Structure formats: C-alpha cells, structure tokens
Amino acid sequence: MKGGSPAKQTTWEGGHRVPAVAYWPGRIPFNVTSTALLSVLDIFPTVVALAGASLPHSRRFDGLDVSEVLFGGSQTGHKVLFHPNSGAAGEYGALQTVRLGNYKAFYITGGAAACDGSVGPAQCHEPPLVFDLEDDVAEAVPLDAGSAEYRSVLPTVREALAGVLHDIAGDNTSRADYAQDPSATPCCDPHHVVCRCQASSQTDIPTSRNVRQ
C-alpha cells in the first residue's frame, strides 16, 4: 500500500489501510469487490445485528452495522472516520486526523519511529493538510490551501471534528484500573518495542468510550 508512511503508529494510509475478506457461503456474494469505507469498529455492531440482538441504548458506538455492504445490498459505509494517534506525534489517543469521504485532513504529522530507531520531527498543521485520496492515495501532494476545493471541504472537516469531540465529552466514560491484577496489565514489559507504557509502575490506563480504546 502506497501512502505517506508504512509505520503502524501513523495515520497515513500506508500505515493502516488494509484490505478485508468476508466469506459466508450462500449469504455473501462471491467475487465481489466493495469500495465502501469500513472500519474494524464495524465488526461488533455488525455481529450483534446478525445475531438478532441490539446494542445498549445508554452508549454511543462509532461502528456501523455493515451487513448490507457484506450482502451486496449497499455500497455505503462511513461518511466520516476519525483516526486516533497511536504513538506518533501528538497526544496519544487524540483524534487529529479526519477522513471525510475521499478527503483526509491531518492536524499533526511526524513523530513516528523509523526502522532504524530514528524519529521524525512532529509538525502541527493549522489549517490542516488535506489530501484527495481519490486522486492521491499516496498522500504525496496536499490540496492548495488557497484553492476552491480546499476552502469548500475545510468547514465540513472542522464541523465533523468538533462534533465528535463534543459527542465524546458528553458520553459515558470509563477508566480501566489494572492495579489490582498485574497479570492483566496490557504492558507486561515496558521496555518491549511494542509496549507503550512510560514506566513499569504505570498500570492505570485511561480510556475514552469503550469503542475508542
């Protein structure tokens, strides 16, 4: 996958855009390709819907029931997706990249560790960098901030980001405390390359909505 970076910590397409394969003989059409914008967040609500159950009304879920996409009845997925920082520049978990249809806006880039251990400089972007993935999936050339296309999409990007941040602030929140059971701590070795703990004593892991962990 061509993209701004292949590092998994980044929110460039090359870091997290992957194909998916669905197989269900008799239900899912074979030899069909969909371009619908989907996410792993959709697995839970889709499975719940297929099981004939319903999600609790006291929580807000970012995933969609995409069974109609799987069954070939729709090509509509997410109109908007938000990509949290996974260890690159910026605050860990912060929503600083917005996918809006074919457009993708970055408020911060850089800060990811390369294979040789070096870390690129963090760069904040205000106004954000915006790419048209339909014409530039490699995210090589952002839209000209002075262009009519950029000016038309920027207000919608800002509105979408402000809306989801407001939604999170008003939703139920939870805090996972692993202090009582060290064996359940996600970071068993803070010195391991895939562990994001800052210190071995860090066992209290904050979360924002059970679907945004």
C-alpha positions in Angstrom: 0.0 0.0 0.0 1.4 3.3 -1.1 1.0 6.1 1.5 2.7 8.8 3.5 4.3 6.2 5.8 4.1 2.5 6.3 4.6 2.8 10.1 1.6 1.4 12.0 1.8 4.3 14.6 0.9 6.8 12.0 -2.4 7.7 10.5 -1.1 7.8 6.9 -2.9 5.4 4.5 0.2 3.3 4.2 0.2 2.8 8.0 -3.3 1.5 8.5 -5.3 1.0 5.3 -5.8 -2.8 4.7 -8.0 -5.0 2.6 -10.6 -7.2 4.1 -12.1 -10.5 3.0 -15.5 -11.7 4.1 -16.7 -15.3 3.5 -20.2 -16.7 4.1 -21.4 -19.2 1.5 -25.0 -18.5 0.5 -25.1 -15.1 2.1 -22.1 -13.1 0.9 -21.8 -12.8 -2.9 -18.6 -14.2 -4.2 -16.1 -12.5 -6.5 -17.4 -9.0 -5.5 -15.3 -6.0 -4.5 -16.7 -3.1 -2.5 -15.2 0.3 -2.1 -17.3 1.2 0.9 -15.3 2.9 3.7 -15.4 0.4 6.6 -13.5 0.0 9.9 -12.8 -2.7 12.5 -15.1 -0.6 14.7 -17.9 -2.1 12.5 -17.3 -5.7 13.5 -19.0 -5.5 16.8 -22.3 -3.8 15.8 -22.5 -6.0 12.6 -22.1 -9.2 14.6 -24.6 -8.1 17.1 -27.1 -7.3 14.4 -26.6 -10.6 12.6 -27.2 -12.4 15.9 -30.6 -10.6 16.2 -29.5 -8.7 19.3 -29.4 -4.9 19.9 -26.8 -2.6 21.3 -27.4 -0.9 24.7 -29.1 2.5 24.2 -27.1 4.1 27.0 -23.9 4.1 25.0 -22.8 5.6 21.7 -20.9 3.4 19.3 -18.7 4.6 16.4 -19.1 1.4 14.4 -21.9 0.7 11.9 -23.9 -2.4 11.1 -22.4 -3.1 7.6 -24.3 -6.3 6.9 -25.9 -4.7 3.8 -22.5 -4.0 2.5 -21.4 -7.6 3.1 -24.5 -9.0 1.4 -24.1 -6.7 -1.6 -27.1 -4.6 -1.0 -25.3 -1.4 -0.4 -22.0 0.4 -1.2 -22.4 2.9 1.7 -20.1 2.8 4.6 -18.8 5.6 6.8 -19.0 9.1 5.5 -16.6 10.2 8.3 -13.9 8.4 10.2 -11.6 9.7 12.8 -8.1 8.2 13.3 -6.6 8.4 16.8 -2.9 9.0 17.4 -1.3 5.6 18.1 2.1 6.7 19.3 3.3 9.1 16.7 3.4 12.9 17.2 0.8 14.5 19.4 -1.2 13.3 22.4 -1.7 9.5 22.5 -5.3 8.7 21.5 -6.1 12.2 20.3 -8.3 12.5 17.2 -6.0 14.5 14.9 -6.8 13.0 11.5 -10.2 13.2 9.9 -11.4 11.1 6.9 -14.3 12.7 5.1 -15.4 10.8 2.0 -12.4 10.9 -0.3 -10.7 13.6 1.7 -8.4 13.2 4.6 -7.2 16.0 6.8 -4.1 16.0 9.1 -3.7 18.4 12.0 -0.4 16.8 13.0 2.2 14.6 11.3 5.6 13.1 12.1 6.9 11.7 15.3 6.8 8.0 14.4 9.9 5.8 14.9 11.5 4.5 11.8 13.1 1.1 11.3 16.5 2.4 12.3 15.1 3.9 15.5 15.2 7.5 14.4 12.1 9.7 15.0 11.0 12.3 12.5 10.1 15.8 13.8 6.5 16.5 14.7 4.7 19.0 12.6 1.4 20.7 13.6 -0.8 21.9 10.7 -3.3 24.7 11.2 -5.1 24.9 8.9 -4.8 21.1 8.3 -3.2 19.4 5.4 -6.0 18.0 3.2 -5.5 15.2 0.6 -7.9 13.9 -2.0 -7.4 10.1 -1.8 -9.3 9.6 -5.0 -6.5 11.2 -7.0 -3.7 10.9 -4.5 -3.8 7.8 -2.4 -0.1 8.1 -1.7 -0.8 11.3 0.1 2.0 13.0 -1.7 0.6 16.4 -2.6 -1.9 18.1 -0.3 -4.5 20.4 -1.7 -3.5 24.0 -2.2 -4.9 25.8 0.9 -5.9 28.7 -1.4 -7.9 26.5 -3.8 -11.6 26.5 -4.1 -11.6 22.7 -3.4 -9.7 23.2 -0.1 -11.9 26.1 1.0 -15.1 24.0 0.3 -14.0 21.0 2.3 -12.3 22.6 5.3 -15.5 23.8 7.0 -17.0 20.3 6.8 -13.8 18.8 8.3 -13.8 21.3 11.2 -17.5 20.7 11.8 -17.1 16.9 11.8 -14.2 17.0 14.2 -15.9 19.5 16.6 -19.0 17.3 16.6 -17.2 14.1 17.5 -15.2 15.8 20.3 -18.4 17.2 21.7 -20.0 13.8 21.5 -17.1 12.1 23.4 -17.2 14.8 26.1 -20.9 14.1 26.8 -20.7 10.3 26.6 -20.2 7.8 29.3 -16.5 7.4 30.1 -14.7 4.6 31.9 -11.2 4.1 33.4 -9.6 0.6 33.3 -7.6 0.1 36.5 -5.3 -2.9 36.3 -3.5 -2.2 39.6 -5.3 -5.0 41.4 -4.2 -7.6 38.9 -0.8 -7.0 37.4 -1.2 -10.1 35.2 -3.9 -8.3 33.3 -1.9 -5.2 32.6 -1.6 -4.7 28.8 2.1 -3.6 29.2 3.8 -6.6 30.8 7.2 -5.3 29.7 7.6 -1.5 29.4 10.9 -2.0 27.7 9.5 -4.1 24.8 9.3 -2.4 21.5 5.5 -2.8 21.1 4.8 -1.6 24.7 3.7 2.0 25.1 4.0 2.2 28.9 6.2 5.0 30.0 7.2 3.3 33.2 6.8 -0.1 34.8 4.6 1.3 37.5 2.1 2.7 35.1 -0.9 0.5 35.5 -3.8 2.9 35.4 -4.9 3.1 31.7 -7.5 5.9 30.9 -10.0 5.2 28.2 -12.4 7.3 26.3 -15.6 5.4 25.3 -15.3 1.6 25.1 -15.1 1.9 21.3 -12.2 4.4 21.3 -9.7 2.4 23.3 
